[in-house]
């Protein structure tokens, strides 16, 4: 068995705030997304993401696509 962590796979609504992109998960937390990608095409839409958890509310985005 490997001791390596796997990325989180989540779905929710992508919001763009003054402080950057956020993922609103239904019945869950609101995650801040750390990325240099332009997420404007996903704004206010349901998405799926894969990301590394970097902090209590911060995800390092690996992949994003439509839900």
C-alpha positions in Angstrom: 0.0 0.0 0.0 1.3 3.4 -0.9 1.5 6.2 1.6 0.9 8.9 -1.0 -2.2 11.0 -0.7 -4.7 11.2 -3.6 -6.2 14.5 -4.8 -9.7 15.4 -3.6 -12.5 15.1 -6.2 -15.3 17.6 -5.5 -18.2 19.2 -7.3 -20.0 22.4 -6.7 -20.6 25.9 -8.1 -17.6 28.0 -9.1 -17.8 31.6 -7.8 -15.3 34.4 -8.5 -14.9 36.8 -5.6 -12.7 39.9 -5.0 -10.3 37.5 -3.2 -10.2 34.9 -6.0 -12.1 31.8 -7.2 -14.2 29.8 -4.7 -15.9 26.4 -4.9 -19.3 26.3 -3.2 -20.0 22.7 -2.2 -23.6 21.8 -1.5 -24.0 21.0 2.2 -20.3 21.5 2.7 -17.5 24.1 3.0 -16.6 26.9 0.6 -13.1 26.2 -0.7 -10.7 28.8 -1.9 -9.0 27.7 -5.2 -5.3 28.4 -5.8 -4.6 28.5 -9.5 -3.2 30.7 -12.2 -5.8 29.4 -14.7 -8.5 31.8 -16.1 -11.7 30.3 -14.5 -14.0 33.0 -15.9 -15.6 30.5 -18.4 -16.7 28.4 -15.4 -18.1 31.3 -13.4 -21.4 30.5 -11.6 -21.6 27.1 -13.2 -21.6 23.6 -11.7 -18.1 22.1 -12.0 -16.0 19.1 -10.9 -12.5 19.7 -9.6 -9.5 17.6 -8.7 -7.2 19.4 -6.2 -4.7 19.0 -3.4 -5.8 20.2 0.0 -3.2 22.8 1.1 -5.0 24.4 4.1 -8.2 24.1 6.1 -10.1 26.0 3.3 -7.5 26.1 0.4 -7.3 23.8 -2.6 -4.5 23.8 -5.1 -6.4 23.2 -8.4 -5.2 20.4 -10.7 -8.2 20.1 -13.0 -11.6 21.7 -13.5 -14.4 20.7 -15.9 -18.2 20.8 -16.2 -20.2 18.8 -13.7 
